[in-house]
Amino acid sequence: MTERERSAGAPRGGAGAGVERERSAGAAGAGAAPDVAIVGAGIVGCALAAFLAEAGAAVLVVERDDVGAAASGRNSGVLQHPMDALLAPLFAGSLPHYRDLAEHGFELPPEPHGVLMLAPSEASLAGELDALAGAFPELRAEPLACGEPASLEPALAPDLAGVRLDTGFPVGPSAATRAFAARALAAGARIETGSEAALARNGLVVAGVRRPAGAVVVAAGPWSSALVDRGGGRRPIAPLWGVVAEVRLEAPPRHTLEQAGIEQLVASGGDPPPLFSLVTTGAVSALGSTFLPERPDAQALVPLLRERGARFVPALAGTELGAVRACARPLSSDGLPLLGRVPGRSDLFIASGHGPWGVSLGPASAKLVADLVLGRGTVPAAFDPARFA
Ligand SMILES: Cc1cc2nc3c(=O)[nH]c(=O)nc-3n(C[C@H](O)[C@H](O)[C@H](O)COP(=O)(O)OP(=O)(O)OC[C@H]3O[C@@H](n4cnc5c(N)ncnc54)[C@H](O)[C@@H]3O)c2cc1C
């Protein structure tokens, strides 16, 4: 469990980049220089665009592919408590933003469906249970003896033990990002897709053309470090590739199902075996997942996912798997996001590094960075990019 020994620390001071101008800029007109240019239309970039545009900034988002083309549109699709004391406030802070998205076509389930952490024996879960119950009473961690998970979810193998957690809102992999993009557009932001951006002094270079901007926010997921530090000396954010396969089970579980151990696995690095997870939204379940440093051949990993999954949900052995997708988590080397000003640059910000929790935490992170850019707020020291300087 990532009960970290750090504390969140004092809020970090610092003025904004001065992009909040006297005028209310409104939409970034096609030819006009935006107040803020954002690189990346994932969950973080789209939420940032919505918050900044609604605050009156002229916003341009530059995305090399499409909205939600990377992990923000291809993930497992559950909003979930991150089980980490420093990250938990970002989850709590993101839920109200998700409730605000209803008019943009996003539906947050009224109550969490619950998460079942699963293991072959109660003994192997005892430490996990104590840590969770002590640190996060809001999760109402409930031990489940061998066989009890199957009585809650008949799709499960009968010999599993577990812990039930009061979290987990299934939402569909791309729904959140698309809704934030719609909200940003409604507030006057422009989203330019199919264009790769590079950083320049006072703005961006897009398709060889200089695009000045009052401030730039890099929300480019696993590619953020390489964009900010082209020399490669400091790259605290790296990709951690995951493969997910869609499956339609006859009687899909309502809970999100997870093999216990993701925390240790993400921290260990290397080339570990897949960990079982199954998230059901409507009739479709997302079966995952792998944690690999290099982009995998997704199809080649399907038999491994099925085999691992069938240990937990036996029906997976005989059910045809549907679409398979691979995407990369933007994982920072200390497991915490980088939110704030890039050291030594007053007009350059970064918002990335959420690892396996980006959809769950992205909106609150984006709000912190949007307020910082506008000169209205501070970001907890634990997330300050300067810690890697
Ligand atoms: C298999 C898997 C399952 C997951 N499941 C969940 C889940 O259930 N719940 C959860 O909370 N999280 C989950 N995650 C994690 C979550 O998906 C990510 O943390 C989150 O989507 C990251 O969002 P982002 O906006 O930071 O980056 P991304 O989604 O990676 O978006 C960055 C964007 O920047 C663009 N870009 C990059 N470089 C440039 C450039 N130079 N110019 C222009 N555009 C550029 C990319 O094309 C991309 O669209 C999962 C991740 C994986 C891999």
The ligand as an ORCA input file, in Angstrom:
! r2SCAN-3c Opt
* xyz 0 1
  C      -4.786      0.030    -19.554
  C      -5.061      1.270    -18.746
  C      -6.214      1.348    -17.981
  C      -6.466      2.481    -17.210
  N      -7.602      2.548    -16.488
  C      -7.862      3.634    -15.738
  C      -9.071      3.725    -15.005
  O      -9.916      2.836    -15.036
  N      -9.267      4.832    -14.215
  C      -8.347      5.843    -14.149
  O      -8.547      6.810    -13.415
  N      -7.215      5.809    -14.899
  C      -6.953      4.738    -15.676
  N      -5.814      4.670    -16.415
  C      -4.881      5.807    -16.377
  C      -5.396      6.964    -17.213
  O      -5.911      6.472    -18.430
  C      -4.275      7.991    -17.490
  O      -3.630      8.342    -16.287
  C      -4.854      9.260    -18.093
  O      -5.685      8.975    -19.195
  C      -3.751     10.211    -18.535
  O      -4.370     11.352    -19.059
  P      -3.508     12.543    -19.655
  O      -4.456     13.570    -20.121
  O      -2.473     12.941    -18.661
  O      -2.685     11.900    -20.867
  P      -3.107     11.177    -22.232
  O      -4.422     10.552    -22.174
  O      -1.932     10.332    -22.586
  O      -3.227     12.384    -23.241
  C      -2.090     13.080    -23.707
  C      -2.372     13.543    -25.116
  O      -1.271     14.347    -25.556
  C      -1.095     14.125    -26.930
  N       0.262     14.545    -27.284
  C       1.421     14.035    -26.834
  N       2.468     14.692    -27.354
  C       1.948     15.658    -28.168
  C       2.534     16.657    -28.994
  N       3.849     16.822    -29.086
  N       1.703     17.465    -29.688
  C       0.348     17.324    -29.610
  N      -0.239     16.381    -28.856
  C       0.539     15.562    -28.122
  C      -1.354     12.638    -27.099
  O      -1.700     12.312    -28.435
  C      -2.498     12.405    -26.126
  O      -3.765     12.473    -26.743
  C      -5.536      3.570    -17.206
  C      -4.412      3.504    -18.023
  C      -4.164      2.371    -18.779
  C      -2.952      2.339    -19.643
*
